[in-house]
Amino acid sequence: MSLESELETTGAAGSVLPAPGERPPHITVRDLTMAFGSFVVMRDLNFVVRRGDIFVIMGGSGCGKSTLLKHLLGLIEPARGEIFYDGFNFTRADADERERMLRRFGVLYQRGALWSSMTLAENVGLPLGEFTDLTPAQIREVACLKLALVGLKGFEDYYPSDISGGMQKRAALARAMALDPEILFFDEPSAGLDPISSRLLDELILELRQSLGATIVIVTHELPSIFTVADNSIFLDTETRTAIAGGDPKELLAHSTNPTVRKFLTRGEGGTTLQNG
């Protein structure tokens, strides 16, 4: 769907709604305003993440991408608006209800956030020890399986300092998958990686979506990753403080006439023209 037809469907810039017949909504954001005191970061955000989507939150530096991710995780409360998961109002849920829902999420933080004093298997086993009744032997077995899924079989007893940055990201991804989440949230997963490691991580994300059927939400400004993995997206604009585009980034590149969106998708933030392939 082109940007123009998408805006015709929604009736307003900043609203991104699925076309008829597509996969059911997994995450629905309605009239979300993010603010710190009187300072408004983003206002009137409306979008849907369909079940099984790889959905990218994109925009220039400082636009509020990571802040939006924290709202989706309940780490920051909205100034206005609501967030729904499978039609359930996450924003209005009580603490116990939120806790149950959060166990369906897996999060890969920008810096990986692995414990340096623990082996990779111990890191992956942390959420299993906290939220399940598995025995230590069973936790070890599951942790080894998750590490194998991300290509780290044989590295179970290595420490984070023993492996590369790309391998650390994969180990952190294995930990995010420990509880078999329905939704995976990634905050700048390619940050600090060389182009080859970044491409391998993109391929892994696509493979995991295919094999696990998880919905994946990614905060990133890395154009190669955006065009490689994203099915859908929302574009946050610092000047207007709202979303000015949404949809498949490749469709936005082909059809958007918004100069801000086109500048981002063709030159990124560093002024370099995107080279596909």
N, C-alpha and C positions, 0 to 999 in steps of 0.2 A: 504494500500500500504506500503510495506517495505521501509526502508531507501535506500537500494540498488537500488530497482526499481525506487524510486523517483529520485535518482540522475541520473539514466539512462535516465529518462524522461527529466530532465532539462539539463543534460550534464555537470553540474558543481555544486560543493558544494556551498551552499548559495543561490541557486535558488529553489524556491518552487512553482510549477505550478500545477493547478488542472488537474486531469485526464479527458479525454473526457466523456461527458454525465453528469457531476456533475453540481451542482447549479451554476448560473452565477456569475462572479466576482462582488463583492461589493466594495472592496478596492484592488487596484493594486499598488505595489511599484516597481519601476524600477531603477536599478543602483544607489541606494541611498547611499551616503556617508555622515556621520555625523562627524563634526569636530568643534573644538573650536580653531580658529586661525590655527596654523600649527599642532596642536595635533589632530590626527584622532581617533575618538571613534570607529566607525564601517565603513567598506567600502563595496561597491558592494552588497548591500542587494537587493534581488529580491524575492518577494513573493506575493501571492494572498490570500485574505480573501474572501471566497464565501459567498453569501447572506444566512443569517440564521446560519452561523457558530458560534461556540464559539471558538475563536482563542486565543491561549496563546502565549505570548512573554516570553520566559524563558531563563535562564542562570545564572551564578554565580554572586555574588555581584560585583557591579561596572562595569558590562559588557556593560551597556548602555540601559537597558530595559526601564526605565522611560524616558530617552532621546529620544528613538525611539517613545514612546507614544506622547511626546511633538511635535515631528516632524509631526506625523499623525494629530495632532490637530492644526498645523500651529503656535505653540508657538515658535518654532525654525525653521529657514530656513535651508534647506539642503546645504551642501557644493557642492554637485553634485547630480543629479538624480531628479526624479519626483514622485508625489503621485497622483493617480487618484481615484475618487469616481464615480461609475457607468459610467466609461469611461471619466468623466470630469476632466480636468487637474487642480487639486486643487493648485498645486505649482505655476502655471502660472496665476492663477485667480487674478483679481483685488480685492480691498478691499471690494467693495459691493458684488461681487460674493461670496467671502469667507464668508462674514457675513451671506448671505442667506444659504449657505451650513452648516455653524456651527449650525444653528438652528435645523438642522436634527440630531445633536449629543447630547448625554447626557453623562456627566462625573461624575464618583464617585472617588473623590480624596482619597488618602491614609488615611488621618486623618478625613475624613468625611466633614470637612469645614462647619459645621453648625454654624449659628449665635447664640451665646449663649443668646443674649438678646431677641430672638424671639422664639415663640412657634413652635412646629413641623409643624403645619398647615401654619404658617406664613413663615417658611423657604421654604416649598414646593411651596408656592404661589409666591415666589419672581420672578422666570422666567415668570410666567403667567402674573404678573403685568407689567413686563418690555416689553414683546414681544407680548402680545395679547390685545384685546379690551374688555375683559371680565369684568363684574362688580365685585365689591368686594364680593358680595354674590355668584356669579358664581365661582370666584377664590377659595373661601372657599369650595364650593361643590366639585370642581375638586381635591383640595388638600386632602380633606377627602377621596375621592375615591382612590387616589394614595397611601395614607397611609394604607388604608384597603387592597390594593393589596399586600403590604409587611408585612401584619400581625400586623399592628399598629392601628387598629380600636379602638377608645376609648382613644387614646393617643394624640389626635389632639392639646389639649391645654397644654400639658406638655412641659417643657423646656428641652433642651439637657442635662442639669445637673441632671435632674430628672430620667433619664433612663440609662440603661446599655450601655456598649460599642457596643455590638452586635445590640442593638436596635437603637443606633445612626447611625450605618452603614446602617441599613434598612431604616431609615428616610432619610439619604443622598441619598440612591438609589431611594426612592420615589421622591425626588426633581429632580434627574437626569432624571426621566421618565415624568416630568411634562408636557413637550411639545410633548409627544408621539414621541420620536426620533426613527429614523431608525437604528441608530448605538449607542451602549452603550460602553463607554470606562471605564475600571476599573483599578486603580493603586493600586496594593497590597491590594485588598479588605479584606483579612483575617488578615492583620497586626494588632497585638495587641489583637486578639480575642483568647479565650480559644478554645480547640478542638471541643466542642459541638456547640458553637456559630458559629465557622467556618464551620462546617458541615451543620448547618441550613442555612447559607448564600449560600453555594454551592447548596443546594436543591432549594432555592429560585431563584437563577440564572437560573437553569434548568427549573423551572416552568415558569419563565417570558419569556424565549426564546420560550417555547412551546406555551404560550398563546398570546404573542405579535408578535412573528415571527421576533424579532429584531436580527441584527448581533451584536455580543458581542466580544470585544477585551479586554483581561485581561493581565496585567503585574503581574507576580507572580513567586516566587520560592518555593511555598508550594506544596510539592509533593502530598499529599492527594487531594488537590483541583485540581491540574493539571490532575490527573488520573480520577477524578470524573466528571469534566465538559467539558474537552477539546475535540473537534472534530479534531482540527488541531493545528499546532504550528510552531514556528521558534525558533531555539536554537542559541543564540549569544555567541561567544567564545572570551574571553578576550585576549588569546594568539595570535590567528590569526587575530583578529579584523574583523571578518566577521561571517556570519551564516554558521555553519558546519552541520546542520541537519534541517529537517522539516518534518511535517506529524503528524499523530495521535500519541500522546505520548505513548500509549499502544503498538502501532506497533514499535515505536522506541525502547522501552524497550525490546521487543521480538526479534528484528532483527538487531539493530544497532551494528556494530563492532567497532565504534569509542570509544576509551577509555575515552575521556572526557565526551561524552554524557552518556555512561554507568555509569560512576562514579556518575554523577549528578542524574541520574534517579534511581539508586539503593541505593545510600547513601546520596544524597542531599548534602548540604553544611556543615552538622553537623556531618557527619561520621556515621549516624545511618541507618541501613538497613531498607528499606521500608517494612512495614507490610501491605499487602492488606487485605481488609475486616475489 
